[in-house]
Amino acid sequence: MVAKIVPNIISNQTLFTLPPDSTCREAARMMGANRISAVPILEDEKLLGIVTERDLTAKVLAGALDPDTTRLDKIMTKNPDVLAPDDPPFNALELMRIRGYRHLPVVDGGKLVGIVSVRDLYAAAKDQLEEDVRQREAFIFDTGYGAGH
């Protein structure tokens, strides 16, 4: 069975989103309060962009922008790459590696259903590799075909 982003990596995720006219301070507070590091930017339930901790650091702090007046639509990554719920985790991980992302929105039929992080994907990859090793060991040592029988 090939794992899929939904439900194998994320399922029933609580989404914290903001509209594009929110401020960077509001985004930072939301991230801190909910222990998240990315916020999807929605308008009328349509994904417009994403703001990450890296955006707040590199664009707002390093750029000496005022977090109380700088709107998210000024710093967000517009029209971000997205994943589909049935995308395989390894494809998502490769996209993140190539493009330098740490978070990708998951969209189903134009509707945001979650966000997957590189941490989520590495944990799933590790679990899959461990399962592969268990299956190989079971095949080699439990079937009578291994070197020990």
Contacts in CASP RR format, 6 or more apart in sequence:
PFRMAT RR
TARGET T0000
AUTHOR 0000-0000-0000
METHOD contacts of the structure
MODEL  1
MVAKIVPNIISNQTLFTLPPDSTCREAARMMGANRISAVPILEDEKLLGI
VTERDLTAKVLAGALDPDTTRLDKIMTKNPDVLAPDDPPFNALELMRIRG
YRHLPVVDGGKLVGIVSVRDLYAAAKDQLEEDVRQREAFIFDTGYGAGH
2 88 0 8 1.000
3 9 0 8 1.000
3 88 0 8 1.000
3 89 0 8 1.000
3 124 0 8 1.000
3 128 0 8 1.000
4 85 0 8 1.000
4 86 0 8 1.000
4 87 0 8 1.000
4 88 0 8 1.000
4 89 0 8 1.000
5 83 0 8 1.000
5 84 0 8 1.000
5 85 0 8 1.000
5 86 0 8 1.000
5 87 0 8 1.000
5 88 0 8 1.000
5 89 0 8 1.000
5 92 0 8 1.000
5 106 0 8 1.000
5 116 0 8 1.000
6 85 0 8 1.000
6 86 0 8 1.000
6 106 0 8 1.000
6 108 0 8 1.000
6 113 0 8 1.000
6 114 0 8 1.000
8 89 0 8 1.000
8 124 0 8 1.000
9 89 0 8 1.000
9 92 0 8 1.000
9 116 0 8 1.000
9 120 0 8 1.000
9 121 0 8 1.000
9 124 0 8 1.000
10 106 0 8 1.000
10 113 0 8 1.000
10 114 0 8 1.000
10 115 0 8 1.000
10 116 0 8 1.000
10 120 0 8 1.000
13 113 0 8 1.000
13 114 0 8 1.000
13 115 0 8 1.000
15 40 0 8 1.000
15 112 0 8 1.000
15 114 0 8 1.000
15 115 0 8 1.000
16 30 0 8 1.000
16 34 0 8 1.000
16 36 0 8 1.000
16 39 0 8 1.000
17 39 0 8 1.000
17 40 0 8 1.000
17 41 0 8 1.000
17 42 0 8 1.000
17 112 0 8 1.000
18 26 0 8 1.000
18 27 0 8 1.000
18 30 0 8 1.000
18 39 0 8 1.000
18 40 0 8 1.000
18 41 0 8 1.000
18 42 0 8 1.000
18 51 0 8 1.000
18 72 0 8 1.000
19 41 0 8 1.000
19 42 0 8 1.000
19 43 0 8 1.000
19 72 0 8 1.000
20 41 0 8 1.000
20 43 0 8 1.000
20 48 0 8 1.000
20 49 0 8 1.000
20 71 0 8 1.000
20 72 0 8 1.000
20 73 0 8 1.000
20 76 0 8 1.000
21 71 0 8 1.000
21 72 0 8 1.000
21 73 0 8 1.000
22 41 0 8 1.000
22 71 0 8 1.000
22 72 0 8 1.000
23 67 0 8 1.000
23 68 0 8 1.000
23 69 0 8 1.000
23 70 0 8 1.000
23 71 0 8 1.000
23 72 0 8 1.000
24 51 0 8 1.000
24 56 0 8 1.000
24 60 0 8 1.000
24 65 0 8 1.000
24 67 0 8 1.000
24 68 0 8 1.000
24 70 0 8 1.000
24 71 0 8 1.000
24 72 0 8 1.000
24 75 0 8 1.000
25 67 0 8 1.000
25 68 0 8 1.000
27 39 0 8 1.000
27 51 0 8 1.000
27 56 0 8 1.000
27 72 0 8 1.000
28 56 0 8 1.000
28 67 0 8 1.000
30 36 0 8 1.000
30 39 0 8 1.000
31 37 0 8 1.000
31 38 0 8 1.000
31 39 0 8 1.000
31 53 0 8 1.000
31 56 0 8 1.000
37 52 0 8 1.000
37 53 0 8 1.000
37 102 0 8 1.000
37 103 0 8 1.000
37 117 0 8 1.000
38 50 0 8 1.000
38 51 0 8 1.000
38 52 0 8 1.000
38 53 0 8 1.000
38 102 0 8 1.000
38 103 0 8 1.000
38 115 0 8 1.000
38 117 0 8 1.000
39 50 0 8 1.000
39 51 0 8 1.000
39 52 0 8 1.000
39 72 0 8 1.000
40 47 0 8 1.000
40 49 0 8 1.000
40 50 0 8 1.000
40 105 0 8 1.000
40 112 0 8 1.000
40 114 0 8 1.000
40 115 0 8 1.000
41 47 0 8 1.000
41 48 0 8 1.000
41 49 0 8 1.000
41 50 0 8 1.000
41 51 0 8 1.000
41 72 0 8 1.000
41 73 0 8 1.000
41 76 0 8 1.000
42 48 0 8 1.000
42 112 0 8 1.000
45 111 0 8 1.000
45 112 0 8 1.000
46 110 0 8 1.000
47 80 0 8 1.000
47 82 0 8 1.000
47 105 0 8 1.000
47 107 0 8 1.000
47 110 0 8 1.000
47 112 0 8 1.000
48 73 0 8 1.000
48 76 0 8 1.000
48 78 0 8 1.000
48 79 0 8 1.000
49 76 0 8 1.000
49 77 0 8 1.000
49 78 0 8 1.000
49 79 0 8 1.000
49 80 0 8 1.000
49 105 0 8 1.000
50 76 0 8 1.000
50 77 0 8 1.000
50 80 0 8 1.000
50 103 0 8 1.000
50 105 0 8 1.000
50 115 0 8 1.000
51 72 0 8 1.000
51 75 0 8 1.000
51 76 0 8 1.000
51 77 0 8 1.000
52 77 0 8 1.000
52 102 0 8 1.000
52 103 0 8 1.000
54 102 0 8 1.000
55 75 0 8 1.000
55 76 0 8 1.000
55 77 0 8 1.000
56 67 0 8 1.000
56 75 0 8 1.000
59 65 0 8 1.000
59 75 0 8 1.000
60 67 0 8 1.000
60 70 0 8 1.000
60 75 0 8 1.000
65 74 0 8 1.000
65 75 0 8 1.000
80 104 0 8 1.000
80 105 0 8 1.000
81 95 0 8 1.000
81 99 0 8 1.000
81 101 0 8 1.000
81 104 0 8 1.000
82 104 0 8 1.000
82 105 0 8 1.000
82 106 0 8 1.000
82 107 0 8 1.000
83 92 0 8 1.000
83 95 0 8 1.000
83 104 0 8 1.000
83 105 0 8 1.000
83 106 0 8 1.000
83 107 0 8 1.000
83 116 0 8 1.000
84 106 0 8 1.000
84 107 0 8 1.000
84 108 0 8 1.000
85 106 0 8 1.000
85 108 0 8 1.000
85 113 0 8 1.000
89 121 0 8 1.000
89 124 0 8 1.000
89 125 0 8 1.000
89 128 0 8 1.000
90 125 0 8 1.000
92 104 0 8 1.000
92 116 0 8 1.000
92 121 0 8 1.000
93 118 0 8 1.000
93 121 0 8 1.000
93 122 0 8 1.000
93 125 0 8 1.000
95 101 0 8 1.000
95 104 0 8 1.000
96 102 0 8 1.000
96 104 0 8 1.000
96 118 0 8 1.000
96 121 0 8 1.000
101 118 0 8 1.000
102 117 0 8 1.000
102 118 0 8 1.000
103 115 0 8 1.000
103 116 0 8 1.000
103 117 0 8 1.000
103 118 0 8 1.000
104 115 0 8 1.000
104 116 0 8 1.000
105 112 0 8 1.000
105 114 0 8 1.000
105 115 0 8 1.000
106 112 0 8 1.000
106 113 0 8 1.000
106 114 0 8 1.000
106 115 0 8 1.000
106 116 0 8 1.000
107 113 0 8 1.000
139 145 0 8 1.000
140 146 0 8 1.000
140 147 0 8 1.000
141 148 0 8 1.000
END
